[in-house]
């Protein structure tokens, strides 16, 4: 690659010296922000000529558009990765993966493929626009398959009412090739779109499939109501439920492999007027741990919280509603203090992440292994640190308090709106105030807010109403315009906002005299506690999230 693209184009007679000089002048004016080939193409030079010159410059053959595949030959690859790196996998022959690239100078993507997949890679050249267009077609192919399955079902005139009574018939329905494909596609799409939950909800005339992505539900598919019996039977069969039972709620588990990942799916059914509502929660067993910094802690909060979790004994509670990231914070906390000198035992429902060096136990209520029962046995295992997935009742709370009193550091969660509310909740459950005062060393409330998409992030003037209400010093803020990377939402991923309440002497005095949650809150704020809303506003100021997100998850405070 001794010659630059401009020189090759000149030698091939595709441009004149005046064209090259003009392009170089533009490049200098723009500070080298664009390549000469891009400048020439934007000025009218056909893409085919640029491709021929690049083929000569890099010694790469040109790919035939007619050989573009009908499907990506490697399931593990994400469309976002392929689009960002302008790579189109063409075919896989044994250990040789043939790919077309739209930018031969961008080698990071090819090296990533080579190292992660272990294949030999044969590279050819194609137009960037052609690659992006074909990837867009392939990305939508699963929707096309689903639409075809729906149309096939519409042509099937067998009425749903005829199959509701026969278990054998339901099993036959659940094992039809089209229904298997349809349910597989719903799950695969959910994994690809980073959904945490899939909701399948029957209605009078249709069945809706909705995905919860970054904490918000999006309607993805609308299916004919006649397909409901087959879909529900398929899901229940996979989850090892009783497919004939429609009157009672049921729970089950499905283990699948999608995109090279092992996914554990918790399935819950609930009888409704038009049939059973099905919710599938997707848990990635191979997901990497998130550090405390990645969770959203800044240095100030992290210093306070780390000091608390390094205590040799006592109770630390994480509070918040379902889906606020409590379990993730617990895992990050345990990972922070895990060492070979400490024995850590957890009891969870379910075990969401597998942690090396930690003994993890899953509750099994059907055989009598509850949080309370398991916790009784855990304290006999000589642990240093215990994690209880959730304190649900007086019995579990009492055993947890006893464990914290007898020299163990205990982590758990509660469902309360804020940190001070957790203190009064324990007393409402029947725990004596002096026991709460003696054992509780820290309470942290948290919520998850959506991150602004980094690909379409743009600066704008802060709304005057928000500035007046929350932060008079704020002049500008960031927002997401919406792009393919974030499916047009303007957000991608989530980050935590936190309210850390260390239980010091002054808070203990309030607990001893059974003060209200409001009194404890006011005292904590006077001692310097940063509220959920205040931590959220800081993240707005830092360009991480938006006012709308902070308001959405902290409405109780406002």
C-alpha positions as CSV (number, residue, x, y, z in Angstrom):
1,X,0.0,0.0,0.0
2,X,2.8,2.4,-1.0
3,X,0.5,4.6,-3.1
4,X,-2.4,6.6,-1.8
5,X,-5.9,6.3,-3.3
6,X,-5.6,9.6,-5.1
7,X,-2.4,8.6,-6.9
8,X,-4.0,5.2,-8.0
9,X,-7.1,7.0,-9.3
10,X,-4.8,9.3,-11.3
11,X,-2.7,6.5,-12.8
12,X,-5.9,4.6,-13.8
13,X,-7.2,7.7,-15.6
14,X,-10.3,8.0,-13.4
15,X,-9.4,11.6,-12.4
16,X,-7.2,14.5,-13.6
17,X,-4.4,16.2,-11.7
18,X,-6.7,19.1,-11.2
19,X,-9.3,16.8,-9.5
20,X,-6.6,15.4,-7.2
21,X,-5.2,18.9,-6.3
22,X,-8.7,20.1,-5.5
23,X,-9.5,17.1,-3.3
24,X,-6.2,17.5,-1.4
25,X,-7.0,21.2,-0.9
26,X,-10.4,20.3,0.6
27,X,-8.8,17.7,2.8
28,X,-6.3,20.2,4.2
29,X,-9.1,22.7,4.8
30,X,-11.0,20.2,6.8
31,X,-7.9,19.2,8.8
32,X,-7.7,15.7,7.2
33,X,-11.1,14.8,8.6
34,X,-12.1,13.0,5.3
35,X,-10.2,10.7,2.9
36,X,-9.4,11.8,-0.6
37,X,-11.5,9.0,-2.1
38,X,-14.6,10.1,-0.1
39,X,-14.1,13.7,-1.2
40,X,-13.9,12.7,-4.8
41,X,-16.9,10.4,-4.6
42,X,-19.0,13.2,-3.0
43,X,-17.9,15.5,-5.9
44,X,-19.3,13.0,-8.5
45,X,-16.8,10.2,-9.0
46,X,-18.7,6.9,-9.2
47,X,-18.3,4.5,-6.4
48,X,-17.3,1.7,-8.8
49,X,-14.2,3.6,-9.8
50,X,-13.2,4.2,-6.2
51,X,-13.7,0.4,-5.6
52,X,-11.4,-0.5,-8.6
53,X,-8.7,1.8,-7.3
54,X,-9.0,0.5,-3.8
55,X,-8.8,-3.1,-5.2
56,X,-5.5,-2.2,-6.9
57,X,-4.2,-0.2,-3.8
58,X,-4.9,-2.9,-1.3
59,X,-4.5,-6.0,-3.6
60,X,-8.0,-7.2,-2.8
61,X,-10.5,-8.9,-5.3
62,X,-13.9,-7.2,-5.8
63,X,-16.9,-9.1,-4.4
64,X,-19.8,-9.9,-6.7
65,X,-23.0,-8.4,-5.3
66,X,-24.9,-11.4,-6.8
67,X,-23.0,-13.7,-4.3
68,X,-24.3,-11.8,-1.3
69,X,-25.8,-14.4,1.1
70,X,-29.5,-14.8,2.1
71,X,-28.5,-15.1,5.7
72,X,-25.4,-14.3,7.9
73,X,-23.4,-17.6,8.0
74,X,-22.2,-17.0,11.5
75,X,-24.9,-16.6,14.2
76,X,-22.6,-15.2,16.8
77,X,-22.1,-11.9,15.0
78,X,-24.3,-8.9,15.8
79,X,-25.6,-6.7,13.1
80,X,-24.4,-3.6,15.0
81,X,-20.8,-4.9,14.8
82,X,-21.1,-5.7,11.1
83,X,-22.6,-2.3,10.3
84,X,-20.1,-0.3,12.4
85,X,-17.2,-2.1,10.7
86,X,-18.7,-2.4,7.2
87,X,-18.2,-6.1,7.1
88,X,-20.5,-8.6,5.3
89,X,-19.9,-12.3,5.9
90,X,-20.4,-14.2,2.6
91,X,-19.9,-17.9,3.3
92,X,-18.2,-20.3,5.6
93,X,-16.2,-23.2,4.0
94,X,-14.7,-25.4,6.7
95,X,-12.4,-23.1,8.6
96,X,-12.4,-20.3,6.0
97,X,-14.7,-17.4,6.4
98,X,-15.2,-15.2,3.3
99,X,-16.1,-11.6,4.0
100,X,-16.6,-8.4,2.0
101,X,-15.5,-5.1,3.4
102,X,-16.5,-1.6,2.6
103,X,-13.4,0.1,4.1
104,X,-10.2,-1.9,3.6
105,X,-8.2,0.6,5.7
106,X,-10.4,-0.2,8.8
107,X,-8.7,-3.5,9.9
108,X,-9.9,-3.6,13.6
109,X,-13.1,-5.4,12.7
110,X,-11.3,-8.1,10.7
111,X,-8.8,-8.7,13.4
112,X,-11.6,-8.9,16.0
113,X,-13.3,-11.6,13.9
114,X,-10.1,-13.5,13.4
115,X,-9.2,-13.5,17.1
116,X,-12.7,-14.2,18.5
117,X,-13.9,-16.8,16.0
118,X,-10.6,-18.5,15.2
119,X,-11.3,-18.8,11.4
120,X,-9.0,-18.0,8.5
121,X,-10.5,-15.0,6.8
122,X,-10.6,-14.3,3.0
123,X,-11.3,-10.6,2.4
124,X,-12.8,-9.1,-0.7
125,X,-14.0,-5.6,-1.5
126,X,-17.5,-4.2,-1.9
127,X,-19.2,-0.8,-1.8
128,X,-20.0,0.5,1.7
129,X,-23.5,1.4,0.6
130,X,-24.2,-2.1,-0.9
131,X,-22.9,-3.8,2.3
132,X,-25.1,-1.6,4.6
133,X,-28.1,-2.1,2.3
134,X,-27.7,-5.9,2.4
135,X,-27.2,-6.0,6.1
136,X,-30.4,-4.0,6.5
137,X,-32.2,-6.6,4.4
138,X,-30.7,-9.5,6.5
139,X,-31.6,-7.7,9.7
140,X,-35.2,-7.6,8.6
141,X,-35.3,-11.2,7.3
142,X,-36.5,-12.6,10.7
143,X,-39.5,-10.3,10.5
144,X,-40.1,-11.5,7.0
145,X,-40.0,-15.1,8.3
146,X,-42.4,-14.2,11.1
147,X,-44.8,-12.5,8.7
148,X,-44.8,-15.6,6.5
149,X,-45.6,-17.8,9.5
150,X,-48.5,-15.5,10.4
151,X,-49.9,-15.7,6.9
152,X,-49.6,-19.5,6.9
153,X,-51.5,-19.6,10.2
154,X,-54.2,-17.3,8.7
155,X,-54.7,-19.9,5.9
156,X,-55.1,-22.6,8.4
157,X,-58.9,-22.8,9.1
158,X,-58.7,-25.1,12.1
159,X,-60.6,-23.2,14.8
160,X,-58.8,-22.7,18.1
161,X,-61.8,-23.8,20.2
162,X,-61.5,-27.4,18.9
163,X,-58.1,-27.9,20.5
164,X,-58.6,-26.5,24.0
165,X,-59.6,-29.8,25.6
166,X,-57.2,-32.3,24.3
167,X,-53.7,-32.4,25.9
168,X,-52.4,-34.6,23.1
169,X,-53.7,-32.1,20.5
170,X,-52.1,-29.2,22.4
171,X,-48.8,-31.0,22.3
172,X,-49.1,-31.6,18.6
173,X,-49.8,-27.9,18.1
174,X,-46.7,-27.0,20.2
175,X,-44.5,-29.3,18.1
176,X,-45.6,-28.0,14.7
177,X,-42.6,-26.7,12.7
178,X,-44.1,-23.3,12.1
179,X,-44.9,-22.7,15.8
180,X,-41.4,-23.9,16.9
181,X,-39.9,-21.4,14.4
182,X,-42.2,-18.6,15.5
183,X,-41.4,-19.0,19.3
184,X,-37.7,-19.3,18.5
185,X,-37.7,-16.1,16.4
186,X,-39.5,-14.2,19.3
187,X,-36.8,-15.3,21.7
188,X,-33.9,-14.7,19.3
189,X,-35.2,-11.2,18.5
190,X,-35.5,-10.5,22.2
191,X,-31.9,-11.5,22.7
192,X,-30.7,-9.5,19.8
193,X,-32.5,-6.4,20.9
194,X,-31.1,-6.7,24.5
195,X,-34.6,-7.2,26.0
196,X,-34.9,-8.2,29.6
197,X,-38.5,-9.5,29.4
198,X,-40.8,-10.7,26.7
199,X,-44.6,-10.2,27.3
200,X,-47.0,-12.3,25.3
201,X,-50.5,-10.9,25.9
202,X,-53.7,-12.4,24.4
203,X,-56.5,-10.0,23.5
204,X,-60.0,-10.3,21.9
205,X,-58.7,-10.2,18.3
206,X,-54.9,-10.4,18.5
207,X,-52.0,-11.5,20.6
208,X,-49.3,-8.9,21.3
209,X,-45.6,-9.6,21.8
210,X,-43.9,-6.8,23.7
211,X,-40.2,-6.5,24.7
212,X,-38.9,-4.6,27.7
213,X,-35.7,-2.9,26.5
214,X,-33.8,-0.6,28.9
215,X,-36.7,-0.7,31.3
216,X,-39.4,0.4,28.8
217,X,-42.0,-1.8,27.0
218,X,-42.1,-1.7,23.2
219,X,-44.7,-3.5,21.1
220,X,-42.9,-5.7,18.5
221,X,-45.4,-8.2,17.0
222,X,-49.1,-8.4,16.6
223,X,-50.2,-12.0,15.9
224,X,-53.7,-13.5,15.1
225,X,-55.6,-14.6,18.1
226,X,-56.0,-18.1,16.5
227,X,-52.3,-18.7,17.1
228,X,-52.5,-18.1,20.8
229,X,-53.2,-21.7,21.9
230,X,-50.2,-23.0,19.9
231,X,-47.8,-20.3,21.1
232,X,-48.8,-20.7,24.7
233,X,-48.6,-24.5,24.5
234,X,-45.1,-24.3,22.9
235,X,-43.8,-21.9,25.6
236,X,-45.3,-24.0,28.5
237,X,-44.0,-27.2,27.0
238,X,-40.5,-25.7,26.8
239,X,-40.8,-24.5,30.4
240,X,-42.0,-28.0,31.6
241,X,-45.4,-26.6,32.7
242,X,-48.8,-28.3,32.7
243,X,-50.1,-27.2,29.3
244,X,-53.7,-28.2,30.2
245,X,-53.8,-26.0,33.3
246,X,-55.2,-22.5,32.4
247,X,-56.9,-21.6,35.6
248,X,-53.9,-21.2,37.9
249,X,-50.7,-19.2,37.6
250,X,-47.6,-21.3,36.8
251,X,-43.8,-20.8,36.8
252,X,-41.2,-22.5,34.8
253,X,-37.7,-22.4,33.3
254,X,-36.3,-22.6,29.8
255,X,-32.6,-22.9,28.9
256,X,-31.6,-21.9,25.4
257,X,-28.5,-21.0,23.4
258,X,-28.8,-17.9,21.2
259,X,-26.1,-16.0,19.4
260,X,-23.5,-18.1,21.2
261,X,-24.9,-17.2,24.6
262,X,-26.5,-19.5,27.2
263,X,-29.7,-17.8,28.2
264,X,-31.8,-18.9,31.2
265,X,-35.5,-17.8,30.8
266,X,-37.8,-17.6,33.7
267,X,-41.4,-18.1,32.5
268,X,-44.5,-16.9,34.4
269,X,-48.1,-17.4,33.3
270,X,-51.2,-15.6,34.7
271,X,-54.8,-16.4,33.7
272,X,-56.6,-13.3,32.2
273,X,-60.0,-12.8,30.5
274,X,-58.7,-13.7,27.0
275,X,-56.2,-16.4,28.0
276,X,-52.9,-16.6,29.9
277,X,-50.5,-13.7,30.0
278,X,-47.0,-15.1,29.5
279,X,-43.9,-13.2,30.7
280,X,-40.4,-14.5,29.9
281,X,-37.5,-13.0,31.8
282,X,-34.2,-13.4,30.0
283,X,-31.0,-13.9,32.1
284,X,-27.7,-14.1,30.4
285,X,-25.7,-16.7,32.4
286,X,-22.5,-15.7,30.7
287,X,-22.8,-11.9,31.1
288,X,-19.7,-10.3,32.4
289,X,-19.7,-8.6,35.8
290,X,-20.4,-4.9,35.9
291,X,-18.0,-2.9,38.1
292,X,-19.2,-0.3,40.7
293,X,-18.0,2.5,38.4
294,X,-19.9,1.1,35.4
295,X,-23.0,0.9,37.6
296,X,-23.0,4.7,37.9
297,X,-21.2,5.4,41.1
298,X,-19.1,8.6,41.1
299,X,-16.0,8.9,43.3
300,X,-17.9,10.5,46.3
301,X,-20.6,7.9,46.5
302,X,-18.2,5.0,45.8
303,X,-15.9,6.1,48.7
304,X,-18.9,6.2,51.1
305,X,-20.3,2.8,49.9
306,X,-16.9,1.1,49.9
307,X,-16.3,2.1,53.5
308,X,-19.6,0.5,54.4
309,X,-19.1,-2.8,52.6
310,X,-15.6,-3.3,54.2
311,X,-17.2,-3.6,57.7
312,X,-16.6,-7.0,59.3
313,X,-20.2,-7.4,60.3
314,X,-23.6,-5.8,60.1
315,X,-26.5,-5.5,57.6
316,X,-26.4,-3.6,54.3
317,X,-29.7,-3.2,52.4
318,X,-30.3,-2.3,48.7
319,X,-33.8,-1.0,48.1
320,X,-35.9,-0.2,45.0
321,X,-38.7,-1.6,42.9
322,X,-38.5,-4.7,40.7
323,X,-36.1,-4.1,37.8
324,X,-34.1,-1.4,39.5
325,X,-30.8,-3.3,39.3
326,X,-30.6,-4.3,43.0
327,X,-29.2,-7.8,42.2
328,X,-26.6,-6.4,39.9
329,X,-25.4,-4.0,42.6
330,X,-25.2,-6.9,45.1
331,X,-23.1,-8.9,42.7
332,X,-20.8,-6.0,42.1
333,X,-20.5,-5.4,45.9
334,X,-19.6,-9.1,46.5
335,X,-17.1,-9.0,43.7
336,X,-15.5,-6.0,45.2
337,X,-14.8,-7.6,48.6
338,X,-14.4,-11.2,47.4
339,X,-11.0,-12.8,48.4
340,X,-9.5,-16.1,49.3
341,X,-9.5,-15.2,53.0
342,X,-13.3,-14.8,53.1
343,X,-16.1,-17.4,52.7
344,X,-19.1,-15.9,50.9
345,X,-22.4,-17.8,50.7
346,X,-25.5,-16.5,48.8
347,X,-29.1,-17.7,48.7
348,X,-31.0,-16.4,45.7
349,X,-34.2,-16.8,43.6
350,X,-32.9,-17.4,41.0
351,X,-29.0,-17.5,40.8
352,X,-28.6,-14.8,38.0
353,X,-24.8,-14.8,37.7
354,X,-22.3,-17.4,38.5
355,X,-19.5,-16.0,40.6
356,X,-16.1,-17.8,41.0
357,X,-15.0,-18.3,44.6
358,X,-18.5,-17.9,46.0
359,X,-21.0,-20.5,47.2
360,X,-24.3,-19.8,45.6
361,X,-27.6,-21.6,46.5
362,X,-31.0,-21.3,44.8
363,X,-34.3,-21.4,46.8
364,X,-36.7,-24.3,46.0
365,X,-40.0,-23.6,47.7
366,X,-41.6,-26.8,46.3
367,X,-39.2,-28.9,48.5
368,X,-39.3,-26.5,51.4
369,X,-36.0,-24.7,50.7
370,X,-37.1,-21.1,51.4
371,X,-35.0,-18.0,52.1
372,X,-35.6,-18.4,55.8
373,X,-34.9,-22.2,55.8
374,X,-31.7,-21.8,53.7
375,X,-30.4,-18.9,55.8
376,X,-30.7,-21.0,58.9
377,X,-28.3,-23.6,57.4
378,X,-26.0,-21.0,55.9
379,X,-25.1,-19.6,59.3
380,X,-23.8,-23.1,60.3
381,X,-21.4,-23.1,57.4
382,X,-19.0,-20.6,59.0
383,X,-19.4,-17.8,56.5
384,X,-17.8,-14.4,56.7
385,X,-20.3,-12.8,54.3
386,X,-23.9,-13.7,53.5
387,X,-26.1,-12.5,50.7
388,X,-29.9,-13.1,50.9
389,X,-31.6,-12.3,47.6
390,X,-34.6,-10.7,49.2
391,X,-36.1,-10.2,52.7
392,X,-39.8,-11.1,52.0
393,X,-41.2,-11.8,55.5
394,X,-40.7,-11.5,59.2
395,X,-39.0,-14.9,59.5
396,X,-36.3,-14.1,57.0
397,X,-35.8,-10.7,58.4
398,X,-35.4,-12.1,61.9
399,X,-32.8,-14.7,60.9
400,X,-30.9,-12.1,58.8
401,X,-30.8,-9.7,61.8
402,X,-29.6,-12.6,64.0
403,X,-26.8,-13.4,61.5
404,X,-25.7,-9.8,61.4
405,X,-25.6,-9.7,65.2
406,X,-23.5,-12.8,65.5
407,X,-20.5,-11.4,63.4
408,X,-21.5,-11.8,59.8
409,X,-21.7,-9.1,57.1
410,X,-25.1,-9.6,55.5
411,X,-26.3,-8.1,52.2
412,X,-30.0,-8.2,51.1
413,X,-32.7,-6.3,49.3
414,X,-36.1,-4.7,50.2
415,X,-38.8,-3.2,48.0
416,X,-39.1,0.4,49.3
417,X,-39.2,3.7,47.5
418,X,-36.2,5.3,49.2
419,X,-33.4,4.5,51.7
420,X,-35.0,5.8,54.9
421,X,-38.2,3.8,54.1
422,X,-36.2,0.6,54.4
423,X,-35.5,1.3,58.1
424,X,-39.2,1.8,59.0
425,X,-40.1,-1.2,56.8
426,X,-38.0,-3.5,58.9
427,X,-39.8,-2.3,62.1
428,X,-43.2,-2.6,60.4
429,X,-42.3,-6.3,59.7
430,X,-41.9,-6.8,63.4
431,X,-38.2,-6.3,64.0
432,X,-37.5,-4.5,67.3
433,X,-36.1,-1.0,66.9
434,X,-33.1,-1.8,69.0
435,X,-32.2,-4.7,66.8
436,X,-32.4,-2.6,63.7
437,X,-30.3,0.1,65.3
438,X,-27.7,-2.4,66.4
439,X,-27.3,-4.2,63.0
440,X,-28.1,-1.9,60.1
441,X,-24.9,-0.1,58.9
442,X,-26.0,1.2,55.5
443,X,-29.1,1.4,53.2
444,X,-28.9,2.3,49.5
445,X,-31.9,3.1,47.3
446,X,-31.4,3.0,43.5
447,X,-33.1,3.3,40.2
448,X,-32.1,2.7,36.6
449,X,-32.3,5.5,34.0
450,X,-31.7,5.1,30.3
451,X,-28.4,6.3,28.9
452,X,-28.4,8.8,26.0
453,X,-27.4,6.9,22.8
454,X,-23.7,7.8,22.1
455,X,-24.2,7.5,18.3
456,X,-26.9,10.2,18.0
457,X,-26.1,12.3,21.1
458,X,-26.6,16.0,20.5
459,X,-26.4,19.1,22.7
460,X,-29.3,21.4,23.2
461,X,-30.4,24.3,25.5
462,X,-31.7,23.2,28.8
463,X,-35.5,23.8,29.3
464,X,-36.1,26.9,31.4
465,X,-38.7,25.2,33.5
466,X,-36.2,22.4,34.4
467,X,-33.4,24.8,35.1
468,X,-35.7,26.8,37.4
469,X,-37.0,23.7,39.2
470,X,-33.8,21.7,39.6
471,X,-30.5,23.3,38.7
472,X,-30.1,27.1,38.1
473,X,-26.5,26.6,37.0
474,X,-27.4,24.3,34.1
475,X,-27.4,25.9,30.6
476,X,-27.0,23.0,28.2
477,X,-27.9,19.4,28.2
478,X,-27.7,16.4,25.9
479,X,-30.4,14.4,24.2
480,X,-30.6,11.5,21.6
481,X,-32.1,12.3,18.2
482,X,-32.8,8.6,17.5
483,X,-30.9,6.4,15.1
484,X,-30.6,2.7,14.0
485,X,-28.1,2.1,16.8
486,X,-30.8,2.8,19.4
487,X,-33.8,1.7,17.3
488,X,-34.9,5.4,17.1
489,X,-35.4,5.8,20.9
490,X,-32.5,8.1,21.6
491,X,-31.4,5.8,24.4
492,X,-29.1,2.8,24.6
493,X,-28.3,1.0,27.8
494,X,-29.0,2.0,31.4
495,X,-27.1,3.5,34.4
496,X,-27.9,3.6,38.1
497,X,-28.8,6.6,40.2
498,X,-28.2,6.2,43.9
499,X,-29.2,7.3,47.4
500,X,-26.7,6.1,50.0
501,X,-27.6,6.4,53.7
502,X,-24.9,5.3,56.2
503,X,-26.5,4.5,59.5
504,X,-24.4,6.5,62.0
505,X,-25.0,7.6,65.6
506,X,-27.6,10.3,64.8
507,X,-29.7,8.0,62.6
508,X,-29.5,5.3,65.2
509,X,-30.9,7.6,67.8
510,X,-33.9,8.3,65.5
511,X,-34.4,4.6,65.0
512,X,-34.3,4.0,68.8
513,X,-37.1,6.5,69.3
514,X,-39.0,5.0,66.3
515,X,-39.0,8.1,64.2
516,X,-40.9,8.2,60.9
517,X,-39.3,7.7,57.5
518,X,-39.8,11.5,56.8
519,X,-37.9,12.4,60.0
520,X,-35.1,10.0,59.1
521,X,-34.9,11.4,55.6
522,X,-34.7,15.0,56.7
523,X,-31.9,14.2,59.2
524,X,-30.0,12.2,56.5
525,X,-30.2,15.1,54.0
526,X,-29.0,17.5,56.7
527,X,-26.0,15.1,57.2
528,X,-25.2,15.3,53.5
529,X,-27.1,12.4,51.9
530,X,-27.5,12.9,48.2
531,X,-31.1,12.0,47.1
532,X,-32.0,9.9,44.1
533,X,-33.2,13.0,42.3
534,X,-30.0,14.9,43.1
535,X,-27.8,12.1,41.8
536,X,-30.0,12.0,38.7
537,X,-29.6,15.7,38.0
538,X,-25.8,15.3,38.3
539,X,-26.0,12.7,35.6
540,X,-28.1,15.1,33.4
541,X,-25.4,17.7,33.9
542,X,-22.7,15.2,32.9
543,X,-24.6,14.4,29.7
544,X,-25.3,10.7,30.7
545,X,-29.1,10.9,30.8
546,X,-32.0,13.3,30.4
547,X,-34.4,15.2,32.7
548,X,-37.3,13.1,31.4
549,X,-35.6,9.9,32.5
550,X,-34.8,11.3,36.0
551,X,-38.4,12.5,36.4
552,X,-39.7,9.1,35.1
553,X,-38.0,7.1,37.8
554,X,-38.1,9.5,40.7
555,X,-41.8,10.6,40.6
556,X,-42.4,9.5,44.1
557,X,-40.0,12.2,45.4
558,X,-41.6,15.0,43.3
